[in-house]
Amino acid sequence: MVNNMKNLTLKILGREYQIACPSECEAELQNAANYLDQKMVAIRNNGRIISFEGILVTVAINLSYELLQQNVKQSTETENLVANLMLLEKKLNTVLQDNSLKSYSGNSLEFEYNDN
């Protein structure tokens, strides 16, 4: 496997940074840097925080909070999906048992959830 690394110049809040990245990740890293720059410019333009480090820490905290909230939302959605699937499984098993389907060899469906 060839490791095709590329030097990428990112501009964040007027400062340039050189990073090495795999060629296939260049667009995504550029998009991430642009997103970070937009967030930092918004904080700077708010006028309350003027130091680069203060802006960076504020944006990092905001992004961490957003990520954690997204994880909670995704976890809740997954739990709801599993609960709905288990309810559907119960209803299907009830229908199969009530109808005594002759072509069906078993009397229950099995559902397994893998969180990986």
N, CA, C and O atoms as a GROMACS GRO file, in nm:
protein
  464
    1MET      N    1   0.084  -0.118   0.000
    1MET     CA    2   0.000   0.000   0.000
    1MET      C    3   0.089   0.124   0.000
    1MET      O    4   0.177   0.138   0.084
    2VAL      N    5   0.064   0.212  -0.094
    2VAL     CA    6   0.143   0.334  -0.107
    2VAL      C    7   0.080   0.442  -0.021
    2VAL      O    8  -0.040   0.468  -0.030
    3ASN      N    9   0.161   0.506   0.061
    3ASN     CA   10   0.113   0.614   0.146
    3ASN      C   11   0.134   0.744   0.070
    3ASN      O   12   0.244   0.799   0.072
    4ASN      N   13   0.032   0.793   0.005
    4ASN     CA   14   0.039   0.911  -0.078
    4ASN      C   15   0.007   1.036   0.005
    4ASN      O   16  -0.109   1.078   0.011
    5MET      N   17   0.108   1.092   0.068
    5MET     CA   18   0.089   1.209   0.153
    5MET      C   19   0.106   1.337   0.071
    5MET      O   20   0.182   1.342  -0.025
    6LYS      N   21   0.033   1.438   0.112
    6LYS     CA   22   0.039   1.567   0.045
    6LYS      C   23   0.050   1.676   0.150
    6LYS      O   24  -0.010   1.666   0.256
    7ASN      N   25   0.127   1.780   0.120
    7ASN     CA   26   0.134   1.896   0.209
    7ASN      C   27   0.018   1.987   0.175
    7ASN      O   28  -0.004   2.023   0.059
    8LEU      N   29  -0.056   2.024   0.277
    8LEU     CA   30  -0.175   2.106   0.259
    8LEU      C   31  -0.159   2.234   0.339
    8LEU      O   32  -0.119   2.230   0.455
    9THR      N   33  -0.189   2.346   0.277
    9THR     CA   34  -0.184   2.475   0.345
    9THR      C   35  -0.326   2.514   0.382
    9THR      O   36  -0.414   2.526   0.296
   10LEU      N   37  -0.348   2.534   0.511
   10LEU     CA   38  -0.478   2.573   0.562
   10LEU      C   39  -0.469   2.714   0.619
   10LEU      O   40  -0.372   2.749   0.685
   11LYS      N   41  -0.570   2.794   0.593
   11LYS     CA   42  -0.572   2.930   0.645
   11LYS      C   43  -0.686   2.941   0.745
   11LYS      O   44  -0.803   2.923   0.711
   12ILE      N   45  -0.649   2.971   0.869
   12ILE     CA   46  -0.746   2.982   0.977
   12ILE      C   47  -0.725   3.115   1.048
   12ILE      O   48  -0.618   3.141   1.103
   13LEU      N   49  -0.828   3.197   1.046
   13LEU     CA   50  -0.826   3.329   1.109
   13LEU      C   51  -0.703   3.410   1.065
   13LEU      O   52  -0.637   3.475   1.146
   14GLY      N   53  -0.676   3.403   0.936
   14GLY     CA   54  -0.567   3.480   0.879
   14GLY      C   55  -0.428   3.420   0.895
   14GLY      O   56  -0.330   3.477   0.846
   15ARG      N   57  -0.418   3.309   0.960
   15ARG     CA   58  -0.289   3.243   0.980
   15ARG      C   59  -0.282   3.118   0.893
   15ARG      O   60  -0.380   3.044   0.879
   16GLU      N   61  -0.166   3.095   0.834
   16GLU     CA   62  -0.149   2.977   0.751
   16GLU      C   63  -0.081   2.865   0.829
   16GLU      O   64   0.011   2.888   0.907
   17TYR      N   65  -0.129   2.745   0.804
   17TYR     CA   66  -0.075   2.625   0.869
   17TYR      C   67  -0.048   2.520   0.762
   17TYR      O   68  -0.130   2.498   0.673
   18GLN      N   69   0.067   2.457   0.772
   18GLN     CA   70   0.104   2.349   0.682
   18GLN      C   71   0.081   2.217   0.754
   18GLN      O   72   0.129   2.197   0.866
   19ILE      N   73   0.008   2.129   0.690
   19ILE     CA   74  -0.009   1.996   0.747
   19ILE      C   75   0.011   1.893   0.638
   19ILE      O   76  -0.013   1.919   0.520
   20ALA      N   77   0.056   1.776   0.679
   20ALA     CA   78   0.067   1.664   0.586
   20ALA      C   79  -0.059   1.579   0.604
   20ALA      O   80  -0.104   1.552   0.715
   21CYS      N   81  -0.114   1.538   0.491
   21CYS     CA   82  -0.235   1.457   0.497
   21CYS      C   83  -0.237   1.362   0.378
   21CYS      O   84  -0.176   1.390   0.275
   22PRO      N   85  -0.307   1.251   0.391
   22PRO     CA   86  -0.324   1.162   0.277
   22PRO      C   87  -0.400   1.235   0.167
   22PRO      O   88  -0.493   1.311   0.194
   23SER      N   89  -0.361   1.213   0.043
   23SER     CA   90  -0.424   1.282  -0.070
   23SER      C   91  -0.575   1.264  -0.072
   23SER      O   92  -0.649   1.357  -0.106
   24GLU      N   93  -0.622   1.145  -0.035
   24GLU     CA   94  -0.766   1.120  -0.041
   24GLU      C   95  -0.844   1.196   0.067
   24GLU      O   96  -0.966   1.201   0.061
   25CYS      N   97  -0.774   1.254   0.164
   25CYS     CA   98  -0.841   1.330   0.272
   25CYS      C   99  -0.832   1.480   0.252
   25CYS      O  100  -0.884   1.556   0.334
   26GLU      N  101  -0.768   1.523   0.148
   26GLU     CA  102  -0.740   1.666   0.128
   26GLU      C  103  -0.868   1.750   0.128
   26GLU      O  104  -0.876   1.850   0.200
   27ALA      N  105  -0.967   1.712   0.051
   27ALA     CA  106  -1.090   1.792   0.041
   27ALA      C  107  -1.161   1.800   0.175
   27ALA      O  108  -1.208   1.907   0.214
   28GLU      N  109  -1.169   1.686   0.246
   28GLU     CA  110  -1.238   1.686   0.375
   28GLU      C  111  -1.166   1.772   0.478
   28GLU      O  112  -1.230   1.842   0.556
   29LEU      N  113  -1.033   1.765   0.479
   29LEU     CA  114  -0.957   1.848   0.574
   29LEU      C  115  -0.969   1.996   0.539
   29LEU      O  116  -0.977   2.080   0.629
   30GLN      N  117  -0.971   2.028   0.412
   30GLN     CA  118  -0.990   2.167   0.370
   30GLN      C  119  -1.128   2.216   0.414
   30GLN      O  120  -1.141   2.329   0.462
   31ASN      N  121  -1.230   2.133   0.396
   31ASN     CA  122  -1.364   2.169   0.441
   31ASN      C  123  -1.370   2.188   0.592
   31ASN      O  124  -1.435   2.280   0.641
   32ALA      N  125  -1.301   2.101   0.666
   32ALA     CA  126  -1.297   2.113   0.812
   32ALA      C  127  -1.229   2.243   0.854
   32ALA      O  128  -1.275   2.312   0.945
   33ALA      N  129  -1.119   2.276   0.787
   33ALA     CA  130  -1.047   2.400   0.818
   33ALA      C  131  -1.134   2.522   0.785
   33ALA      O  132  -1.135   2.619   0.860
   34ASN      N  133  -1.205   2.517   0.674
   34ASN     CA  134  -1.294   2.627   0.638
   34ASN      C  135  -1.405   2.644   0.741
   34ASN      O  136  -1.440   2.756   0.778
   35TYR      N  137  -1.459   2.532   0.787
   35TYR     CA  138  -1.563   2.537   0.890
   35TYR      C  139  -1.510   2.598   1.019
   35TYR      O  140  -1.574   2.684   1.080
   36LEU      N  141  -1.391   2.554   1.060
   36LEU     CA  142  -1.327   2.609   1.180
   36LEU      C  143  -1.303   2.758   1.164
   36LEU      O  144  -1.328   2.836   1.256
   37ASP      N  145  -1.254   2.798   1.047
   37ASP     CA  146  -1.228   2.940   1.020
   37ASP      C  147  -1.357   3.020   1.031
   37ASP      O  148  -1.358   3.128   1.092
   38GLN      N  149  -1.466   2.970   0.973
   38GLN     CA  150  -1.595   3.041   0.981
   38GLN      C  151  -1.639   3.058   1.126
   38GLN      O  152  -1.686   3.166   1.165
   39LYS      N  153  -1.625   2.954   1.205
   39LYS     CA  154  -1.664   2.961   1.347
   39LYS      C  155  -1.578   3.062   1.422
   39LYS      O  156  -1.627   3.139   1.504
   40MET      N  157  -1.448   3.061   1.393
   40MET     CA  158  -1.357   3.153   1.462
   40MET      C  159  -1.383   3.297   1.421
   40MET      O  160  -1.379   3.387   1.505
   41VAL      N  161  -1.410   3.320   1.293
   41VAL     CA  162  -1.441   3.456   1.246
   41VAL      C  163  -1.568   3.506   1.313
   41VAL      O  164  -1.576   3.623   1.353
   42ALA      N  165  -1.668   3.420   1.326
   42ALA     CA  166  -1.793   3.459   1.391
   42ALA      C  167  -1.771   3.500   1.536
   42ALA      O  168  -1.826   3.599   1.582
   43ILE      N  169  -1.689   3.423   1.608
   43ILE     CA  170  -1.659   3.456   1.748
   43ILE      C  171  -1.581   3.588   1.755
   43ILE      O  172  -1.610   3.674   1.837
   44ARG      N  173  -1.481   3.602   1.667
   44ARG     CA  174  -1.402   3.725   1.666
   44ARG      C  175  -1.489   3.845   1.635
   44ARG      O  176  -1.476   3.950   1.698
   45ASN      N  177  -1.579   3.831   1.536
   45ASN     CA  178  -1.665   3.943   1.496
   45ASN      C  179  -1.768   3.978   1.603
   45ASN      O  180  -1.824   4.087   1.602
   46ASN      N  181  -1.792   3.885   1.694
   46ASN     CA  182  -1.882   3.911   1.806
   46ASN      C  183  -1.822   4.018   1.896
   46ASN      O  184  -1.895   4.092   1.963
   47GLY      N  185  -1.688   4.025   1.899
   47GLY     CA  186  -1.620   4.134   1.968
   47GLY      C  187  -1.590   4.113   2.114
   47GLY      O  188  -1.520   4.195   2.174
   48ARG      N  189  -1.640   4.007   2.173
   48ARG     CA  190  -1.616   3.987   2.316
   48ARG      C  191  -1.480   3.925   2.344
   48ARG      O  192  -1.418   3.953   2.446
   49ILE      N  193  -1.433   3.841   2.252
   49ILE     CA  194  -1.305   3.773   2.271
   49ILE      C  195  -1.213   3.817   2.157
   49ILE      O  196  -1.250   3.808   2.040
   50ILE      N  197  -1.095   3.865   2.192
   50ILE     CA  198  -1.007   3.916   2.087
   50ILE      C  199  -0.880   3.833   2.067
   50ILE      O  200  -0.820   3.838   1.960
   51SER      N  201  -0.838   3.759   2.167
   51SER     CA  202  -0.714   3.683   2.152
   51SER      C  203  -0.739   3.558   2.067
   51SER      O  204  -0.846   3.497   2.074
   52PHE      N  205  -0.640   3.522   1.990
   52PHE     CA  206  -0.649   3.403   1.905
   52PHE      C  207  -0.678   3.280   1.989
   52PHE      O  208  -0.765   3.200   1.955
   53GLU      N  209  -0.605   3.266   2.099
   53GLU     CA  210  -0.623   3.150   2.186
   53GLU      C  211  -0.762   3.147   2.249
   53GLU      O  212  -0.824   3.041   2.260
   54GLY      N  213  -0.811   3.263   2.289
   54GLY     CA  214  -0.945   3.271   2.348
   54GLY      C  215  -1.052   3.231   2.247
   54GLY      O  216  -1.147   3.160   2.280
   55ILE      N  217  -1.036   3.278   2.124
   55ILE     CA  218  -1.130   3.242   2.018
   55ILE      C  219  -1.124   3.093   1.991
   55ILE      O  220  -1.227   3.027   1.977
   56LEU      N  221  -1.002   3.040   1.983
   56LEU     CA  222  -0.984   2.898   1.955
   56LEU      C  223  -1.045   2.810   2.063
   56LEU      O  224  -1.112   2.712   2.032
   57VAL      N  225  -1.024   2.845   2.189
   57VAL     CA  226  -1.080   2.767   2.300
   57VAL      C  227  -1.233   2.776   2.298
   57VAL      O  228  -1.300   2.675   2.321
   58THR      N  229  -1.287   2.893   2.273
   58THR     CA  230  -1.432   2.910   2.268
   58THR      C  231  -1.493   2.824   2.157
   58THR      O  232  -1.594   2.757   2.179
   59VAL      N  233  -1.432   2.826   2.039
   59VAL     CA  234  -1.482   2.745   1.928
   59VAL      C  235  -1.467   2.596   1.960
   59VAL      O  236  -1.557   2.518   1.930
   60ALA      N  237  -1.355   2.557   2.020
   60ALA     CA  238  -1.334   2.416   2.055
   60ALA      C  239  -1.441   2.369   2.154
   60ALA      O  240  -1.493   2.258   2.140
   61ILE      N  241  -1.473   2.450   2.252
   61ILE     CA  242  -1.578   2.414   2.349
   61ILE      C  243  -1.713   2.403   2.279
   61ILE      O  244  -1.788   2.308   2.303
   62ASN      N  245  -1.746   2.501   2.193
   62ASN     CA  246  -1.873   2.498   2.121
   62ASN      C  247  -1.884   2.375   2.031
   62ASN      O  248  -1.988   2.310   2.028
   63LEU      N  249  -1.777   2.342   1.959
   63LEU     CA  250  -1.779   2.225   1.871
   63LEU      C  251  -1.788   2.096   1.951
   63LEU      O  252  -1.856   2.002   1.910
   64SER      N  253  -1.719   2.090   2.065
   64SER     CA  254  -1.727   1.972   2.151
   64SER      C  255  -1.869   1.954   2.203
   64SER      O  256  -1.920   1.842   2.206
   65TYR      N  257  -1.931   2.062   2.243
   65TYR     CA  258  -2.070   2.057   2.290
   65TYR      C  259  -2.163   2.007   2.180
   65TYR      O  260  -2.247   1.920   2.204
   66GLU      N  261  -2.147   2.062   2.059
   66GLU     CA  262  -2.230   2.018   1.946
   66GLU      C  263  -2.211   1.870   1.918
   66GLU      O  264  -2.308   1.798   1.892
   67LEU      N  265  -2.088   1.823   1.923
   67LEU     CA  266  -2.060   1.682   1.899
   67LEU      C  267  -2.124   1.594   2.005
   67LEU      O  268  -2.185   1.492   1.972
   68LEU      N  269  -2.112   1.632   2.130
   68LEU     CA  270  -2.174   1.555   2.238
   68LEU      C  271  -2.326   1.553   2.225
   68LEU      O  272  -2.389   1.450   2.248
   69GLN      N  273  -2.386   1.666   2.189
   69GLN     CA  274  -2.530   1.672   2.169
   69GLN      C  275  -2.573   1.581   2.054
   69GLN      O  276  -2.676   1.514   2.062
   70GLN      N  277  -2.494   1.579   1.947
   70GLN     CA  278  -2.524   1.492   1.833
   70GLN      C  279  -2.515   1.346   1.874
   70GLN      O  280  -2.597   1.264   1.831
   71ASN      N  281  -2.415   1.313   1.955
   71ASN     CA  282  -2.401   1.174   2.004
   71ASN      C  283  -2.520   1.133   2.089
   71ASN      O  284  -2.568   1.020   2.077
   72VAL      N  285  -2.569   1.222   2.174
   72VAL     CA  286  -2.685   1.193   2.258
   72VAL      C  287  -2.808   1.173   2.169
   72VAL      O  288  -2.885   1.079   2.189
   73LYS      N  289  -2.825   1.260   2.071
   73LYS     CA  290  -2.939   1.250   1.979
   73LYS      C  291  -2.933   1.118   1.901
   73LYS      O  292  -3.035   1.050   1.886
   74GLN      N  293  -2.815   1.084   1.851
   74GLN     CA  294  -2.799   0.960   1.774
   74GLN      C  295  -2.826   0.839   1.862
   74GLN      O  296  -2.889   0.743   1.818
   75SER      N  297  -2.779   0.842   1.985
   75SER     CA  298  -2.801   0.732   2.078
   75SER      C  299  -2.950   0.715   2.107
   75SER      O  300  -3.001   0.603   2.110
   76THR      N  301  -3.019   0.826   2.128
   76THR     CA  302  -3.163   0.822   2.153
   76THR      C  303  -3.238   0.768   2.032
   76THR      O  304  -3.329   0.687   2.046
   77GLU      N  305  -3.199   0.812   1.914
   77GLU     CA  306  -3.262   0.762   1.792
   77GLU      C  307  -3.239   0.613   1.774
   77GLU      O  308  -3.329   0.541   1.732
   78THR      N  309  -3.119   0.566   1.807
   78THR     CA  310  -3.088   0.424   1.797
   78THR      C  311  -3.173   0.345   1.896
   78THR      O  312  -3.228   0.240   1.861
   79GLU      N  313  -3.183   0.393   2.018
   79GLU     CA  314  -3.266   0.326   2.119
   79GLU      C  315  -3.412   0.319   2.074
   79GLU      O  316  -3.478   0.217   2.092
   80ASN      N  317  -3.462   0.428   2.016
   80ASN     CA  318  -3.600   0.429   1.966
   80ASN      C  319  -3.618   0.330   1.851
   80ASN      O  320  -3.720   0.262   1.844
   81LEU      N  321  -3.522   0.324   1.763
   81LEU     CA  322  -3.529   0.230   1.651
   81LEU      C  323  -3.531   0.086   1.701
   81LEU      O  324  -3.611   0.005   1.655
   82VAL      N  325  -3.443   0.054   1.795
   82VAL     CA  326  -3.438  -0.082   1.851
   82VAL      C  327  -3.570  -0.115   1.919
   82VAL      O  328  -3.622  -0.225   1.904
   83ALA      N  329  -3.626  -0.020   1.994
   83ALA     CA  330  -3.754  -0.044   2.062
   83ALA      C  331  -3.865  -0.068   1.959
   83ALA      O  332  -3.948  -0.157   1.978
   84ASN      N  333  -3.867   0.010   1.853
   84ASN     CA  334  -3.968  -0.008   1.750
   84ASN      C  335  -3.952  -0.142   1.677
   84ASN      O  336  -4.051  -0.207   1.645
   85LEU      N  337  -3.829  -0.182   1.652
   85LEU     CA  338  -3.804  -0.311   1.587
   85LEU      C  339  -3.847  -0.426   1.677
   85LEU      O  340  -3.903  -0.525   1.630
   86MET      N  341  -3.821  -0.414   1.805
   86MET     CA  342  -3.861  -0.519   1.898
   86MET      C  343  -4.014  -0.528   1.908
   86MET      O  344  -4.070  -0.637   1.918
   87LEU      N  345  -4.082  -0.414   1.904
   87LEU     CA  346  -4.228  -0.412   1.904
   87LEU      C  347  -4.281  -0.478   1.776
   87LEU      O  348  -4.376  -0.556   1.780
   88LEU      N  349  -4.220  -0.446   1.663
   88LEU     CA  350  -4.259  -0.507   1.536
   88LEU      C  351  -4.237  -0.658   1.539
   88LEU      O  352  -4.320  -0.735   1.491
   89GLU      N  353  -4.124  -0.700   1.597
   89GLU     CA  354  -4.096  -0.844   1.610
   89GLU      C  355  -4.205  -0.911   1.693
   89GLU      O  356  -4.253  -1.019   1.657
   90LYS      N  357  -4.245  -0.848   1.801
   90LYS     CA  358  -4.350  -0.906   1.888
   90LYS      C  359  -4.481  -0.917   1.812
   90LYS      O  360  -4.550  -1.019   1.823
   91LYS      N  361  -4.516  -0.813   1.737
   91LYS     CA  362  -4.640  -0.815   1.659
   91LYS      C  363  -4.636  -0.924   1.552
   91LYS      O  364  -4.734  -0.995   1.531
   92LEU      N  365  -4.521  -0.937   1.484
   92LEU     CA  366  -4.508  -1.040   1.381
   92LEU      C  367  -4.519  -1.180   1.442
   92LEU      O  368  -4.586  -1.266   1.385
   93ASN      N  369  -4.456  -1.201   1.554
   93ASN     CA  370  -4.465  -1.331   1.621
   93ASN      C  371  -4.609  -1.362   1.660
   93ASN      O  372  -4.654  -1.476   1.649
   94THR      N  373  -4.681  -1.260   1.707
   94THR     CA  374  -4.822  -1.280   1.744
   94THR      C  375  -4.904  -1.319   1.622
   94THR      O  376  -4.986  -1.411   1.629
   95VAL      N  377  -4.884  -1.250   1.511
   95VAL     CA  378  -4.957  -1.280   1.388
   95VAL      C  379  -4.923  -1.421   1.340
   95VAL      O  380  -5.012  -1.496   1.301
   96LEU      N  381  -4.795  -1.456   1.343
   96LEU     CA  382  -4.755  -1.589   1.298
   96LEU      C  383  -4.815  -1.698   1.385
   96LEU      O  384  -4.860  -1.801   1.334
   97GLN      N  385  -4.818  -1.676   1.514
   97GLN     CA  386  -4.874  -1.776   1.604
   97GLN      C  387  -5.026  -1.784   1.589
   97GLN      O  388  -5.082  -1.893   1.591
   98ASP      N  389  -5.092  -1.670   1.573
   98ASP     CA  390  -5.238  -1.669   1.560
   98ASP      C  391  -5.284  -1.733   1.430
   98ASP      O  392  -5.389  -1.797   1.426
   99ASN      N  393  -5.207  -1.717   1.324
   99ASN     CA  394  -5.248  -1.770   1.194
   99ASN      C  395  -5.203  -1.914   1.172
   99ASN      O  396  -5.243  -1.977   1.074
  100SER      N  397  -5.122  -1.966   1.260
  100SER     CA  398  -5.072  -2.103   1.248
  100SER      C  399  -5.028  -2.134   1.106
  100SER      O  400  -5.077  -2.228   1.043
  101LEU      N  401  -4.936  -2.055   1.058
  101LEU     CA  402  -4.889  -2.073   0.920
  101LEU      C  403  -4.820  -2.207   0.905
  101LEU      O  404  -4.724  -2.237   0.975
  102LYS      N  405  -4.871  -2.288   0.814
  102LYS     CA  406  -4.815  -2.422   0.794
  102LYS      C  407  -4.682  -2.418   0.723
  102LYS      O  408  -4.597  -2.505   0.744
  103SER      N  409  -4.661  -2.317   0.638
  103SER     CA  410  -4.535  -2.311   0.564
  103SER      C  411  -4.422  -2.253   0.648
  103SER      O  412  -4.306  -2.254   0.606
  104TYR      N  413  -4.456  -2.205   0.764
  104TYR     CA  414  -4.355  -2.148   0.852
  104TYR      C  415  -4.311  -2.254   0.951
  104TYR      O  416  -4.393  -2.311   1.023
  105SER      N  417  -4.181  -2.282   0.954
  105SER     CA  418  -4.132  -2.394   1.036
  105SER      C  419  -4.112  -2.357   1.182
  105SER      O  420  -4.109  -2.446   1.267
  106GLY      N  421  -4.097  -2.231   1.213
  106GLY     CA  422  -4.071  -2.192   1.351
  106GLY      C  423  -4.188  -2.111   1.405
  106GLY      O  424  -4.282  -2.080   1.332
  107ASN      N  425  -4.182  -2.079   1.530
  107ASN     CA  426  -4.290  -2.000   1.587
  107ASN      C  427  -4.244  -1.865   1.640
  107ASN      O  428  -4.319  -1.795   1.707
  108SER      N  429  -4.119  -1.828   1.609
  108SER     CA  430  -4.076  -1.694   1.648
  108SER      C  431  -3.965  -1.646   1.557
  108SER      O  432  -3.891  -1.726   1.498
  109LEU      N  433  -3.955  -1.518   1.546
  109LEU     CA  434  -3.846  -1.455   1.472
  109LEU      C  435  -3.739  -1.416   1.572
  109LEU      O  436  -3.769  -1.392   1.689
  110GLU      N  437  -3.618  -1.412   1.528
  110GLU     CA  438  -3.511  -1.369   1.618
  110GLU      C  439  -3.458  -1.236   1.570
  110GLU      O  440  -3.438  -1.214   1.451
  111PHE      N  441  -3.436  -1.148   1.664
  111PHE     CA  442  -3.383  -1.016   1.634
  111PHE      C  443  -3.256  -0.997   1.716
  111PHE      O  444  -3.254  -1.021   1.837
  112GLU      N  445  -3.152  -0.954   1.650
  112GLU     CA  446  -3.026  -0.928   1.719
  112GLU      C  447  -2.979  -0.791   1.678
  112GLU      O  448  -2.974  -0.759   1.560
  113TYR      N  449  -2.944  -0.709   1.775
  113TYR     CA  450  -2.893  -0.575   1.749
  113TYR      C  451  -2.745  -0.572   1.783
  113TYR      O  452  -2.704  -0.612   1.892
  114ASN      N  453  -2.666  -0.524   1.688
  114ASN     CA  454  -2.522  -0.510   1.709
  114ASN      C  455  -2.490  -0.363   1.699
  114ASN      O  456  -2.512  -0.302   1.594
  115ASP      N  457  -2.439  -0.303   1.805
  115ASP     CA  458  -2.412  -0.160   1.812
  115ASP      C  459  -2.279  -0.122   1.749
  115ASP      O  460  -2.237  -0.007   1.764
  116ASN      N  461  -2.213  -0.209   1.681
  116ASN     CA  462  -2.082  -0.177   1.620
  116ASN      C  463  -2.098  -0.121   1.486
  116ASN      O  464  -2.000  -0.089   1.420
   0.00000   0.00000   0.00000
